[in-house]
Amino acid sequence: MHLKSVVFACAFGLCAAVAQAEDRPADQDMSPVPPAPQSTPAATPLDAEGFAARTTGQTITYSAGGRPYGVEQYLPGRRVLWAFAEGACKEGKWFAKGEQICFDYRDENGLQCWKFYDTPAGLKAQFMDGSGGPPLISLQESPEPLLCPGPEVGV
């Protein structure tokens, strides 16, 4: 190996590899060994049974992008109570649609479909509208019911 090549290789932090190359026979293959592929299993969305087991009887507070988003109480029979942060409560039902969990609050927003993942940090929910927005992340889980104020009473 030429001195100029050694200096160039050392300039890029390859001195150890160059030193090893000097000790090898000229006919030995010096091609770099690619790193072993790291197989990280893709997260699997919760199915209906897993979602029901994970949520029924819980009231879960969610955030989006680090800001409070809303609270949902998961009731028996796939019923829910939802309230946006600082919003009124809405009753609804959920059902599975393939890998998605869809919510129907019988309002102008129509079906709201999500993929839910059970992570070490809590539930993660990705909205399936194609917008690529931030997922909802559970901040708090409690068996306590969602407090929904009653209708305003006037005189």
N, C-alpha and C positions, 0 to 999 in steps of 0.2 A: 504494500500500500504506500502511496506517495505521501511525503510529509505534508504537502499542501492539503490533501484529502483528510489527513488526521487532524490538522488544525481546524479545518472547516467543520468536521464532525464534532470536535470538542466544543466548538463555539455554540453548537446547538444541544449541548448536554449529552452527547452520545459517546463520551470517552470510554465508558465501561464496555459498550458494545464493540468499539473499535479495538480495545485491548484484547477482548475475547477473540475477535476476528484475526488478530495477528497470530494467535496461538493455534488456529485451525489450519488443516491442510487446504490447499488452494482448490481442490476438487469438491470440498464439502459445501452443501447447499447453505447459503446464508440468508435465504429469504425469511422475512419476519413471520413469526407464528401468529396468526390472528387470535385475538382473545376469544375464549369460549363464550358462546352466546348466553346472555343472561335471560333465563326464562322467568318472567314475572307473570304469574297467572292473571288474566284479565278478571276484573271484579265481575261477579255475577249478580245481576239484579235479583232482588227478592221476588219470589213468586207469591201468589195470593195467600197460600198457607203460611209461608214464612213472614209475610207482611202482617197478617192477622195476629200471628203469635207474638211478633215483635211490638205491635202497637196497641192492641186491644186493652183497654183499661188504663191507658196512659194519656196524659196531656203533654204535648211536645211543643216547645217554643223553638222557632226556626229563625235563622238569620240568612241574609243574602248579601254577599260582598262586604261582610263585616258589620252590616246594619240590621237591626231588628226587622223582621218581615211579617211574622204572624204566629198564631198559636192554634193548634188543632187538638181537639179531644177525640179520641178514638173509642167509640162505644160498641157494645155487642151488636151483632147483626149487621156488621159492616156500615154502621151509621157513624157520622162525624158531626162535630160542631167546629166551624172555622171562624177565625176573626183575624183580619189584617191588623198589624200594629196600629193601635188607636182607631180601630174600626168596629163596626157592629158584627154580631155573630150571625152566621148562616148555617142552617142545617143542610146536611147532604148525605149522600151514600157513596160508597166506593165499590169498584169492581175491577177484576183483572181483564186486560185486553192484550193478549200475548204476554210480552215481558213488561208491560206497562201496568201501572195502577192508575185508574181513572176515577175522577171525582165528579159527581153531578150535584150541583147545588140548586138546580132548577132556576137559573138566573140568566141574564143576558150574555154571560161569558161562555156559556156552553160547557162542554166537557173539558176538564183540566187533566191531562194525562202526564204521568211522571214515571221515571225509573228510580226505584229506591235501592240503596246499597247500605248494608250494615257494615260500618267501618269501626276500627278500634276507637275512633274519636266520637262515634255516634252515627245517627242516620244521616245519609246524604241523599238528596233528591234532585234529579236533573229533569227540568221541564222539557217535554217532547214537542215543542212548537217549532224547532229548527232554528231558533234565534242564537243558540250557543251562549245564552246568558249564564251568569254565575249560578252554581247549584245552591240549593237550600241546605244548610247545615244545622243539625239540632244543637241547640245551646243548653237546653234543660229538659228533663223528663220528670214527670210527677204523676202520681196516682190521683192527685187532687183534680176536681172538675174545673172546667173553664168557666170563669165568672162572666155571665152575660147579663148586662143590665136589662131590666124589663122595658116595656114601651113607656115613652114619656107620658106622664099623667098631667093633664092640664086642669084648670079650674073652669 
